[in-house]
């Protein structure tokens, strides 16, 4: 009040001063002019000017707007909800306040959009924040952190739009069973019951979880009966003819048709576990006839469509004329037409040859008694892989109809192909190993004969060069047999614990020369790679073969390209994410070889590891390069896969399991036994046992020339007879595989008579394979084919070791 009075007094004083100044101005004008007209005009001008200033002056309205600071405690109380998390941030991105649910999920140290979630969720939150500040509102449909999932919404608010209100709502998987139960008790259950169709949900243990009133009425006579927990099978009766009826009706009850449908989320990741999935069972009256349900039965079909559309099992329904009444998405997905509308006829989904059988089957199941069956069909675009189409006659829905079932068996087909391919490769490997073994016997005879002929010819003789040419070609053939043995996983490996990047680095310089200057070579390595156990020499051959194939593919496409070698760390979790049933879920170190070549045709991709299969021009490849790689990798306990696209290039990935060995196991490893380098020069008596005449003859001549006294036998029985007959021998040289009695059986019998006698086995099979199959100690191996010098040196080394 005092302030207002002071302001009023100050205004009056100002007015008095202004009036006195005006009066003084008029007096001065009068004294200067003595003209009343001029004084009046001056006074009128002063008054007009004052009036104009009064009208035009800015009107200031004194407002005492006193804004109090926000009371956030009220806001926190308002947003304290139990079903969602709420947070408020300012323009600086600071967390102003949040409810307890938000703090429980994300803690108060994190303000949206910067939350402890995955990178994709952070990006979606950032977009929602930008949309909120720009448009007033934004949303993120999926936010993930571990096993928790939310959807988020950002809304701009405040007097100056200075705040964002964030709302986080948890996402929970749908409970299909809970969603179905209300429909059972509503119009759907009543409509289906009037059509002779009742519903029940049965747990995997056979107990009822829920049932429609119609089911309860038919099973117990009381529609309000509570059947939860009862055994479903106890409510049914099955007679000798496998007819099913209600147990309450006894043996004279009308027959029923049961449809079993697993209840699972069709959008869930991975295949559902049917052993843990509840089942929807539809019980229909058999032989209800056309229109048997009355006028209300037609109302059941839309409800039935809505119910079956959510199931993961591919289901469709066709009328008696073969037209599709509906088909759920699982059915279209299994038919290879995901996202497409259902066709007019189911025959539109199969090849021309199967249209007639499907039409006949639909007509038969629609007109005959209610029954079910299967038919094998081939889908368009997938004609190589027949699928099973299930058919069941449906009655009681107003019109006779056929329920069609089709299961997506893509994964099953893929696994079948892999198993078939693995079986074929194993059979081819066994064949290749047998061929290589027999061929080694022939090469042993050729090489030995060449060596013996060279002893009688010197350089300059007319036949010397021809013999050398025969010997060189025989050695080339021997290298082919070694490749066959590598493919059949029957070669001798010398595995070591090593680091894969070290092997790659050792041959990188050689690879650069091998692929040429026109091809760029890039080598990268992951960190912390686990060690692998493999033969380094054979592993180098794998890398060289893959790089040579890549070089040829790039040169066939053009005059340049890029070859990439990479070593990668593959954790067991990554193997599990591959969802393959071939590789065990352990840690791997992978070698990835990628080229920018011409690629491999899809119809050739499944054959590239087979021996003698090649896509190169005639005379430019043996077809054994990739088969050798395959054999080495498999014998090393690894896996190899190829991915290719025509015109884009090919990627080969070799997975080798990480080798883990305890300190105790390392200490327990025996030291390798190596043959001494000293040669035996004192002669000796040798028993030579070999069933191949040419090989026996060559070996006998070679050992005789070396100063040994040789006694020969054509099989194991003859060799055992020579020893048991009193023959004295310093050493036995024997083949492994022989008719009647093989080499190992003969040696077991001989050592009962002559314990500790030195033994040298000759074989075209791998030493490693033979040692794993034999239980004999103190035996040595000589792989075929061998030269005259090799068998003489080996026999001398074994005798030298035996004599000490």
C-alpha positions in Angstrom: 0.0 0.0 0.0 2.8 2.5 0.8 4.4 1.8 -2.5 1.2 2.6 -4.4 0.7 5.8 -2.4 4.3 6.9 -3.2 3.8 6.2 -6.9 0.5 8.3 -6.8 2.3 11.2 -5.1 5.1 11.2 -7.6 2.6 11.3 -10.5 0.8 14.4 -9.0 4.1 16.3 -8.6 5.1 15.5 -12.2 1.7 16.9 -13.4 2.1 20.2 -11.4 5.6 20.7 -12.8 4.4 20.1 -16.3 1.5 22.6 -15.9 3.8 25.3 -14.5 6.2 24.9 -17.5 3.3 25.2 -19.9 2.0 28.4 -18.2 5.5 29.9 -18.3 5.8 29.1 -22.0 2.5 30.9 -22.8 3.6 34.0 -20.8 6.9 34.2 -22.7 5.1 34.0 -26.0 2.7 36.8 -25.0 5.5 39.0 -23.9 7.3 38.4 -27.1 4.4 38.9 -29.6 1.5 40.7 -27.7 -0.7 38.8 -30.2 -3.6 36.8 -28.6 -4.0 34.7 -31.8 -0.4 33.6 -31.8 -0.6 32.7 -28.1 -3.8 30.7 -28.6 -2.3 28.8 -31.6 0.9 28.0 -29.5 -1.2 26.7 -26.7 -3.4 24.6 -29.0 -0.2 23.1 -30.6 1.3 22.2 -27.2 -2.0 20.5 -26.2 -2.3 18.5 -29.5 1.3 17.4 -29.2 0.8 16.2 -25.7 -2.3 14.3 -26.7 -0.5 12.6 -29.5 2.4 11.6 -27.2 -0.2 10.2 -24.7 -1.9 8.1 -27.3 1.2 6.8 -28.9 3.2 6.1 -25.8 4.0 2.3 -25.1 1.6 0.9 -22.6 3.6 -0.9 -19.9 1.7 -3.2 -17.8 3.4 -4.1 -14.7 3.2 -7.8 -14.2 4.8 -9.4 -11.2 5.0 -12.9 -12.6 6.7 -14.9 -10.0 7.4 -18.4 -11.3 8.2 -21.0 -8.7 10.8 -23.8 -9.4 9.2 -27.2 -10.4 8.4 -29.5 -7.5 9.8 -32.7 -8.9 8.6 -34.8 -5.9 5.1 -34.3 -7.2 6.2 -35.5 -10.7 8.0 -38.6 -9.3 4.8 -39.5 -7.4 2.8 -39.1 -10.6 5.0 -41.3 -12.7 5.5 -44.0 -10.1 3.9 -46.9 -12.1 4.5 -50.6 -11.7 4.0 -51.6 -15.3 6.5 -49.4 -17.1 9.6 -47.3 -16.5 9.4 -43.5 -16.9 12.2 -41.0 -17.1 12.4 -37.3 -17.8 15.5 -35.7 -19.4 16.3 -32.0 -20.2 17.7 -30.6 -23.4 21.2 -31.2 -22.1 20.4 -34.9 -21.9 20.5 -35.0 -18.1 18.2 -37.3 -16.1 15.8 -35.0 -14.2 13.8 -37.6 -12.5 12.7 -41.3 -13.0 10.5 -43.8 -11.3 11.6 -46.8 -9.4 11.0 -49.3 -12.2 13.3 -47.3 -14.5 16.1 -47.2 -11.9 15.7 -50.9 -11.3 16.1 -51.6 -15.0 18.8 -49.1 -16.0 19.9 -47.4 -12.7 19.9 -43.6 -12.2 23.4 -43.2 -13.6 22.1 -43.7 -17.2 19.9 -41.2 -19.0 18.1 -42.1 -22.2 19.1 -42.5 -25.0 22.5 -43.5 -23.5 21.4 -46.7 -21.8 23.3 -50.1 -21.1 21.8 -51.8 -24.1 23.2 -53.3 -27.4 24.4 -51.1 -30.2 21.4 -51.6 -32.4 19.1 -50.5 -29.5 21.3 -47.4 -28.8 20.8 -46.4 -32.5 17.0 -46.8 -32.3 16.9 -44.8 -29.0 19.0 -42.0 -30.6 16.5 -41.8 -33.5 13.6 -41.7 -31.1 15.2 -38.8 -29.2 15.9 -36.8 -32.3 12.3 -37.4 -33.5 11.0 -36.3 -30.0 12.9 -33.0 -30.0 12.0 -32.3 -33.7 8.5 -33.6 -34.1 7.2 -33.8 -30.5 7.3 -37.5 -30.3 9.4 -40.6 -31.2 9.4 -44.3 -30.6 11.8 -47.3 -30.6 10.0 -50.6 -31.2 12.7 -52.9 -29.8 15.3 -52.3 -27.0 17.4 -55.3 -25.9 19.8 -55.8 -23.0 20.6 -59.5 -22.5 17.4 -61.4 -22.2 15.3 -58.3 -21.5 13.3 -56.5 -24.2 11.4 -53.2 -24.1 9.7 -50.8 -26.5 10.3 -47.1 -25.8 8.5 -43.8 -26.5 9.8 -40.2 -26.1 7.3 -37.3 -25.8 8.3 -33.6 -25.7 6.8 -31.7 -22.7 7.1 -28.7 -20.4 6.2 -24.9 -20.7 9.1 -24.3 -23.1 9.1 -27.8 -24.5 12.4 -28.3 -22.6 11.9 -31.9 -21.5 11.5 -35.3 -23.0 9.3 -37.9 -21.2 10.5 -41.4 -21.8 8.3 -44.4 -21.3 9.7 -48.0 -21.4 7.3 -50.9 -21.7 8.5 -54.5 -21.3 7.9 -56.9 -24.2 6.8 -60.3 -23.1 6.3 -63.3 -25.5 2.7 -64.0 -26.2 0.9 -66.7 -24.2 -1.1 -68.4 -26.9 -2.7 -70.7 -24.5 -4.0 -67.9 -22.3 -5.2 -66.1 -25.4 -7.2 -69.1 -26.6 -8.9 -70.0 -23.4 -11.3 -67.0 -23.4 -12.4 -67.9 -26.9 -13.2 -71.5 -25.7 -15.7 -70.1 -23.3 -17.2 -67.5 -25.7 -18.9 -67.5 -29.0 -16.2 -69.6 -30.7 -16.7 -72.5 -28.3 -20.5 -72.4 -28.6 -20.4 -72.1 -32.4 -18.0 -75.0 -32.7 -20.0 -77.1 -30.2 -23.2 -76.6 -32.3 -21.2 -77.9 -35.3 -20.1 -81.0 -33.5 -16.5 -79.7 -32.8 -15.1 -79.3 -29.3 -11.7 -78.0 -28.2 -9.2 -78.8 -25.4 -5.7 -77.8 -24.6 -3.5 -80.7 -23.3 -0.1 -80.4 -21.6 2.8 -82.6 -22.8 2.2 -84.9 -19.8 -1.4 -85.6 -21.1 -3.2 -83.5 -18.5 -6.0 -81.1 -19.5 -5.1 -77.5 -19.1 -8.4 -76.0 -20.5 -11.5 -77.3 -22.3 -14.5 -75.7 -24.0 -17.9 -76.0 -22.4 -18.9 -78.2 -25.3 -16.0 -80.5 -24.5 -17.0 -80.7 -20.9 -20.6 -81.4 -21.8 -19.7 -84.2 -24.1 -17.1 -85.7 -21.7 -19.0 -85.5 -18.5 -22.6 -84.4 -19.3 -22.0 -81.1 -17.4 -20.9 -78.0 -19.4 -19.8 -76.3 -16.2 -17.6 -79.2 -15.1 -14.0 -78.3 -14.3 -11.6 -80.7 -16.1 -8.3 -79.0 -15.4 -5.7 -81.5 -14.4 -7.6 -84.6 -15.6 -6.0 -87.1 -17.9 -7.2 -86.5 -21.5 -6.9 -90.2 -22.4 -9.2 -91.2 -19.6 -12.1 -89.3 -21.2 -11.7 -91.2 -24.5 -12.4 -94.8 -25.4 -10.7 -96.8 -28.2 -12.1 -100.1 -29.4 -10.5 -103.0 -31.2 -11.0 -101.3 -34.6 -9.0 -98.2 -33.4 -12.2 -96.2 -33.4 -12.2 -93.4 -30.8 -15.4 -92.3 -28.9 -16.3 -90.6 -25.7 -15.7 -92.9 -22.7 -19.0 -91.6 -21.2 -20.9 -93.0 -24.1 -19.4 -96.4 -23.8 -18.7 -98.8 -26.7 -21.9 -97.6 -28.5 -20.7 -94.0 -28.7 -20.4 -92.2 -32.0 -16.9 -92.3 -33.5 -14.8 -89.2 -33.3 -12.0 -87.6 -35.3 -9.1 -86.0 -33.3 -6.9 -83.3 -34.8 -3.6 -82.6 -32.9 -2.1 -79.2 -33.3 1.0 -78.1 -31.2 0.5 -74.6 -29.8 3.7 -72.5 -30.3 4.6 -69.0 -31.2 5.1 -68.9 -35.0 7.4 -65.8 -34.7 9.7 -67.4 -32.1 13.3 -68.0 -33.1 14.2 -71.6 -33.9 12.0 -74.6 -34.1 9.6 -75.2 -31.2 10.3 -78.0 -28.7 7.2 -80.1 -29.3 8.0 -82.3 -26.3 7.5 -79.2 -24.1 4.7 -77.6 -26.1 1.0 -77.8 -25.1 -1.3 -79.2 -27.8 -4.7 -78.0 -29.1 -6.9 -81.0 -29.8 -10.0 -80.6 -31.9 -12.6 -83.4 -31.4 -15.1 -83.7 -34.3 -18.0 -85.9 -34.7 -17.3 -88.4 -37.5 -19.9 -88.5 -40.2 -21.7 -85.4 -39.2 -22.6 -85.0 -42.9 -23.1 -82.0 -45.1 -25.0 -79.3 -43.2 -25.2 -81.4 -40.2 -24.3 -78.5 -38.0 -27.3 -76.4 -39.0 -27.2 -72.8 -39.9 -24.8 -71.9 -37.1 -22.1 -74.2 -38.4 -21.1 -71.8 -41.1 -20.2 -69.3 -38.4 -17.6 -71.6 -37.1 -15.4 -71.4 -40.2 -14.2 -67.8 -39.7 -13.4 -68.5 -36.1 -11.6 -71.7 -37.0 -9.5 -69.7 -39.6 -8.6 -67.1 -37.0 -7.6 -69.9 -34.6 -5.6 -72.0 -37.0 -3.9 -68.9 -38.6 -1.8 -68.5 -35.4 -0.4 -72.0 -35.3 3.1 -72.9 -36.5 2.0 -76.0 -38.3 1.2 -75.4 -42.0 -2.5 -75.8 -42.3 -5.0 -75.1 -45.1 -8.6 -76.2 -45.8 -10.0 -77.1 -49.2 -13.6 -77.7 -50.2 -14.9 -80.8 -52.1 -14.0 -79.1 -55.5 -10.4 -78.6 -54.5 -10.6 -74.9 -53.9 -8.6 -73.5 -51.0 -10.9 -72.0 -48.4 -7.9 -70.6 -46.4 -4.2 -71.2 -45.7 -2.2 -69.9 -42.8 1.2 -68.3 -43.2 3.0 -71.4 -42.0 1.5 -73.4 -44.9 2.6 -70.8 -47.4 6.0 -70.6 -45.9 6.4 -74.4 -46.1 5.3 -74.2 -49.7 8.1 -71.7 -50.5 5.6 -68.9 -51.0 6.0 -66.9 -47.8 4.3 -63.5 -48.0 2.2 -64.5 -51.0 -1.6 -64.8 -50.9 -3.0 -68.3 -51.0 -3.6 -69.6 -54.5 -7.0 -70.7 -55.7 -6.2 -74.4 -55.8 -3.5 -76.3 -53.8 -2.5 -77.9 -57.1 -1.0 -74.4 -58.1 1.8 -75.0 -55.6 3.1 -78.3 -57.1 4.7 -79.4 -60.3 2.6 -80.5 -63.3 3.0 -84.2 -62.6 1.6 -84.0 -59.1 -1.5 -81.9 -59.9 -3.7 -84.9 -60.8 -2.8 -87.0 -57.7 -3.6 -84.0 -55.4 -6.9 -83.4 -57.0 -7.9 -87.0 -56.7 -6.8 -87.2 -53.1 -8.8 -84.1 -52.1 -11.9 -85.4 -53.8 -11.5 -88.8 -52.2 -11.1 -87.4 -48.6 -13.9 -84.9 -49.1 -16.5 -87.4 -50.3 -15.6 -90.5 -48.3 -15.8 -91.2 -44.5 -13.7 -89.0 -42.2 -10.1 -90.3 -42.4 -6.6 -89.1 -42.9 -3.5 -89.9 -45.0 -0.3 -88.6 -46.6 0.9 -88.0 -50.1 4.3 -87.2 -51.4 4.4 -84.1 -53.7 7.0 -81.9 -55.3 6.7 -78.2 -54.9 7.4 -75.7 -57.7 11.0 -74.5 -57.5 11.9 -77.4 -55.2 11.2 -80.4 -57.4 14.3 -82.3 -56.3 13.0 -82.6 -52.7 9.6 -84.2 -52.3 7.6 -83.1 -49.3 4.8 -84.8 -47.4 1.3 -83.4 -47.7 -1.1 -84.6 -45.0 -4.9 -84.8 -45.8 -7.8 -85.3 -43.4 -11.5 -85.3 -44.1 -13.4 -82.8 -41.9 -17.0 -83.1 -41.0 -19.4 -80.9 -39.1 -18.5 -77.5 -40.5 -21.5 -77.2 -42.8 -19.8 -78.5 -45.9 -17.5 -81.4 -46.5 -13.9 -80.2 -46.4 -10.3 -81.4 -46.4 -7.7 -80.2 -43.9 -4.3 -80.0 -45.6 -1.1 -80.1 -43.6 2.4 -79.1 -44.9 5.5 -78.9 -42.7 8.5 -76.7 -43.5 11.2 -79.4 -43.7 13.9 -77.2 -45.3 16.3 -77.8 -42.4 15.6 -81.5 -42.4 16.3 -81.6 -46.2 19.5 -79.7 -45.7 20.7 -82.1 -43.1 19.7 -85.1 -45.2 21.8 -83.7 -48.1 24.8 -83.2 -45.8 24.5 -86.7 -44.5 24.2 -88.1 -48.0 27.2 -86.1 -49.1 29.3 -87.2 -46.1 28.3 -90.9 -46.8 29.2 -90.5 -50.4 32.5 -88.9 -49.6 33.3 -91.7 -47.1 32.5 -94.4 -49.7 34.6 -92.7 -52.4 37.4 -92.3 -49.8 37.3 -96.0 -49.1 37.4 -96.8 -52.8 40.2 -94.3 -53.4 42.2 -95.8 -50.5 41.8 -99.3 -51.9 42.8 -98.2 -55.4 45.8 -96.4 -54.0 46.9 -99.5 -52.0 46.7 -101.8 -55.0 48.3 -99.3 -57.3 51.2 -98.8 -54.9 52.0 -102.5 -55.3 52.2 -102.0 -59.1 54.4 -98.9 -58.7 56.7 -100.7 -56.3 57.3 -103.3 -59.0 57.9 -100.7 -61.7 60.2 -98.5 -59.6 62.1 -101.5 -58.3 62.6 -102.9 -61.8 63.8 -99.5 -63.0 66.3 -99.3 -60.2 67.6 -102.8 -61.0 67.9 -101.9 -64.7 69.7 -98.7 -64.0 72.3 -100.7 -62.1 73.2 -102.4 -65.4 73.1 -99.2 -67.5 75.2 -96.1 -67.2 74.5 -92.6 -68.5 75.1 -92.6 -72.2 73.6 -96.0 -72.9 70.7 -96.1 -75.4 68.3 -97.4 -72.8 69.4 -95.2 -69.8 67.2 -92.2 -70.7 64.2 -94.4 -71.4 64.5 -96.1 -68.0 64.9 -92.7 -66.3 61.7 -91.5 -68.0 59.8 -94.6 -66.8 61.1 -94.0 -63.3 60.1 -90.3 -63.4 56.6 -91.0 -64.5 56.3 -93.7 -61.9 57.2 -91.2 -59.2 54.6 -88.9 -60.6 52.0 -91.6 -60.3 53.2 -92.3 -56.8 52.4 -88.6 -55.9 48.9 -89.1 -57.2 48.4 -92.1 -55.0 49.6 -90.1 -52.0 46.9 -87.5 -52.9 44.3 -90.3 -53.0 45.5 -91.5 -49.6 45.2 -87.9 -48.3 41.6 -87.7 -49.6 40.7 -91.1 -48.0 42.4 -89.9 -44.8 44.8 -92.8 -44.8 48.1 -91.0 -45.1 50.7 -90.7 -42.4 50.5 -87.4 -40.6 53.1 -86.0 -38.2 50.9 -83.6 -36.1 52.4 -80.9 -34.0 50.8 -78.2 -31.7 51.3 -75.0 -33.7 49.9 -71.5 -34.3 48.1 -71.2 -37.6 49.4 -67.6 -38.3 53.0 -69.0 -38.1 52.3 -71.5 -40.8 50.8 -68.8 -43.0 53.7 -66.5 -42.4 56.2 -69.2 -43.3 54.8 -69.7 -46.8 53.6 -66.1 -47.6 56.7 -65.3 -49.5 56.4 -68.4 -51.6 52.7 -67.7 -52.2 53.5 -64.2 -53.6 55.7 -65.8 -56.2 53.2 -68.5 -56.9 50.2 -66.3 -57.6 52.1 -63.7 -59.6 52.3 -59.9 -59.5 48.9 -59.3 -61.1 47.1 -60.7 -58.1 47.1 -58.7 -54.8 47.7 -60.8 -51.7 46.2 -59.6 -48.4 47.0 -61.4 -45.1 45.3 -60.6 -41.8 45.3 -62.4 -38.4 43.0 -62.2 -35.4 44.4 -61.8 -31.9 44.5 -64.4 -29.2 44.1 -67.4 -31.6 44.1 -70.8 -30.0 46.8 -73.4 -31.0 45.8 -76.2 -33.3 47.3 -79.7 -33.7 48.1 -80.6 -37.3 50.9 -81.7 -39.6 52.6 -78.4 -40.6 53.8 -79.8 -43.9 50.3 -81.0 -44.8 48.8 -77.8 -43.6 51.0 -75.9 -45.9 49.8 -78.1 -48.8 46.2 -77.2 -47.9 47.0 -73.4 -48.1 49.0 -73.8 -51.3 46.3 -75.9 -53.0 43.5 -73.4 -52.0 45.6 -70.4 -53.2 46.5 -72.1 -56.5 42.8 -72.8 -57.2 42.0 -69.2 -56.3 44.7 -67.9 -58.7 43.4 -70.0 -61.5 39.8 -68.8 -60.9 40.9 -65.1 -60.9 43.0 -65.5 -64.0 40.1 -67.2 -65.8 38.0 -64.2 -65.0 40.6 -61.5 -66.0 44.2 -60.6 -65.6 44.0 -59.4 -62.0 42.3 -60.0 -58.7 42.6 -60.0 -54.9 43.4 -63.0 -52.7 42.7 -62.7 -49.0 44.1 -65.0 -46.3 42.7 -64.5 -42.8 43.0 -66.4 -39.6 40.0 -65.9 -37.2 39.0 -66.9 -33.7 35.7 -68.8 -33.7 34.2 -69.2 -30.2 31.8 -72.1 -29.3 29.0 -69.6 -29.0 29.5 -68.6 -32.7 29.4 -72.2 -33.7 26.1 -72.6 -31.8 24.7 -69.5 -33.6 25.5 -71.2 -37.0 22.7 -73.7 -36.1 24.5 -76.6 -37.8 24.5 -80.2 -36.7 27.9 -81.1 -38.3 30.5 -79.2 -36.2 30.8 -79.8 -32.4 30.3 -76.7 -30.3 33.9 -76.1 -29.3 36.4 -73.3 -30.0 38.0 -73.2 -33.4 40.8 -71.4 -35.2 39.7 -70.8 -38.8 41.6 -70.2 -42.0 39.6 -68.2 -44.5 40.8 -68.0 -48.2 38.8 -65.6 -50.3 39.2 -64.7 -54.0 37.5 -62.4 -56.5 37.5 -65.0 -59.2 34.7 -66.4 -61.4 33.0 -68.4 -58.7 31.6 -71.9 -58.7 28.3 -72.9 -60.2 25.7 -74.1 -57.6 25.4 -77.5 -59.2 29.1 -78.0 -59.0 29.5 -76.7 -55.4 28.6 -80.1 -53.9 31.1 -82.0 -56.0 34.2 -79.9 -55.7 35.8 -82.2 -53.0 35.3 -85.4 -54.9 38.5 -86.8 -56.5 39.0 -86.3 -60.2 36.2 -83.7 -60.4 37.5 -80.5 -61.9 35.9 -77.5 -63.7 39.2 -76.6 -65.4 39.9 -77.1 -69.1 41.0 -80.5 -70.3 44.6 -81.2 -69.3 44.8 -78.3 -66.8 43.9 -80.1 -63.7 43.8 -83.6 -62.1 40.8 -82.9 -59.9 42.8 -84.0 -56.8 43.7 -80.6 -55.3 40.6 -80.0 -53.3 40.1 -83.7 -52.5 43.6 -83.7 -51.0 42.7 -80.6 -49.0 39.4 -82.2 -47.8 41.3 -85.4 -46.7 44.0 -83.5 -44.8 41.5 -81.3 -43.0 39.2 -84.2 -42.0 42.2 -86.3 -40.9 43.3 -83.4 -38.7 39.9 -83.3 -37.0 38.7 -80.2 -38.8 36.0 -79.1 -41.2 36.0 -77.2 -44.5 33.1 -75.4 -46.2 32.9 -73.4 -49.5 30.7 -70.4 -50.3 30.6 -69.1 -53.8 28.7 -66.8 -56.1 29.1 -66.8 -59.8 31.0 -63.8 -61.0 31.7 -62.6 -57.4 34.3 -65.1 -56.1 34.7 -68.0 -53.6 35.4 -68.3 -49.9 36.9 -71.5 -48.4 36.8 -71.7 -44.6 38.8 -74.3 -42.8 37.9 -74.8 -39.1 40.5 -76.5 -36.9 39.6 -77.2 -33.3 41.6 -75.4 -30.7 44.0 -77.9 -29.0 43.9 -77.9 -25.2 46.2 -80.1 -23.2 46.9 -80.2 -19.5 50.4 -80.2 -18.1 50.0 -83.8 -16.9 49.1 -85.0 -20.4 52.1 -83.2 -21.9 54.4 -84.9 -19.4 52.9 -88.3 -20.2 53.6 -88.0 -23.9 56.2 -90.6 -24.9 59.2 -89.5 -26.9 59.0 -90.5 -30.6 61.0 -93.5 -31.5 63.2 -92.8 -34.5 65.1 -95.3 -36.6 68.9 -95.0 -36.1 70.8 -93.5 -38.9 73.5 -96.2 -38.7 73.5 -98.7 -41.4 73.9 -102.5 -41.0 76.8 -104.0 -43.0 77.1 -107.4 -41.5 74.5 -109.2 -43.6 71.8 -111.4 -42.1 69.1 -113.9 -42.8 65.8 -112.3 -43.9 62.4 -114.0 -44.3 60.5 -112.1 -47.0 56.7 -112.6 -47.0 54.8 -111.0 -49.9 51.7 -112.3 -51.9 52.4 -110.1 -55.0 54.9 -112.0 -57.1 56.4 -108.9 -58.9 56.9 -107.1 -55.6 58.4 -110.1 -53.9 60.8 -110.6 -56.8 62.0 -107.0 -56.7 62.4 -107.0 -52.9 64.3 -110.3 -53.0 66.7 -109.0 -55.6 67.2 -105.7 -53.8 68.0 -107.4 -50.5 70.2 -110.0 -52.1 72.3 -107.3 -53.8 72.6 -105.7 -50.4 74.3 -108.8 -49.0 71.4 -110.4 -47.2 70.4 -114.0 -47.3 66.7 -114.0 -48.3 64.1 -116.7 -47.9 60.7 -115.9 -49.6 57.2 -116.9 -48.8 54.0 -116.2 -50.8 51.6 -115.8 -47.8 51.4 -115.8 -44.0 50.8 -119.5 -43.7 53.9 -120.4 -45.7 56.0 -117.9 -43.6 54.8 -119.3 -40.3 55.5 -122.8 -41.6 59.1 -121.8 -42.4 59.7 -120.4 -38.9 57.9 -123.3 -37.1 59.9 -125.8 -39.2 63.2 -124.6 -37.6 64.2 -121.8 -39.9 66.6 -119.4 -38.3 66.0 -115.8 -39.3 67.4 -112.5 -38.1 64.5 -110.4 -39.3 61.0 -110.7 -41.0 60.0 -108.4 -43.8 56.2 -108.9 -44.5 53.3 -107.3 -46.3 50.3 -106.4 -44.2 47.3 -107.4 -46.3 47.5 -111.0 -47.6 45.0 -113.7 -48.4 44.3 -116.5 -45.8 46.6 -115.2 -43.1 47.6 -111.6 -43.0 50.9 -110.2 -41.8 50.0 -109.2 -38.3 48.4 -112.6 -37.6 51.5 -114.3 -38.8 53.8 -112.1 -36.6 51.7 -112.9 -33.5 52.1 -116.6 -34.1 55.8 -116.2 -34.9 56.6 -114.3 -31.8 55.2 -117.1 -29.7 58.1 -119.1 -31.1 60.7 -116.3 -31.5 59.9 -113.5 -29.1 61.5 -110.2 -30.0 62.4 -110.9 -33.6 62.6 -107.6 -35.6 59.7 -107.0 -38.0 59.4 -104.6 -40.9 55.9 -104.3 -42.4 55.5 -103.1 -46.1 52.2 -101.6 -46.9 50.4 -99.2 -49.2 48.2 -98.0 -46.3 49.2 -95.3 -43.9 51.5 -96.1 -41.0 49.3 -94.1 -38.6 46.2 -96.1 -39.6 48.0 -99.4 -39.3 49.5 -98.6 -35.9 46.0 -97.7 -34.6 44.6 -101.1 -35.7 47.6 -103.3 -34.6 48.5 -104.3 -31.1 52.1 -105.2 -31.9 55.2 -103.7 -30.4 58.6 -103.2 -31.8 57.6 -103.2 -35.5 58.7 -100.8 -38.2 56.9 -99.7 -41.4 58.0 -99.1 -45.0 55.4 -97.4 -47.2 54.9 -98.5 -50.7 56.0 -97.7 -53.3 59.7 -97.9 -52.4 62.9 -98.0 -54.3 65.7 -100.7 -54.2 67.8 -98.3 -52.1 65.0 -97.5 -49.7 64.2 -101.1 -48.8 67.9 -102.0 -48.4 68.6 -99.0 -46.2 65.4 -99.6 -44.1 66.2 -103.3 -43.5 69.8 -102.4 -42.5 68.6 -99.7 -40.1 66.2 -102.0 -38.4 68.8 -104.7 -38.0 71.3 -102.2 -36.7 68.8 -101.0 -34.0 68.0 -104.7 -33.0 71.7 -105.6 -32.7 72.4 -102.4 -30.6 
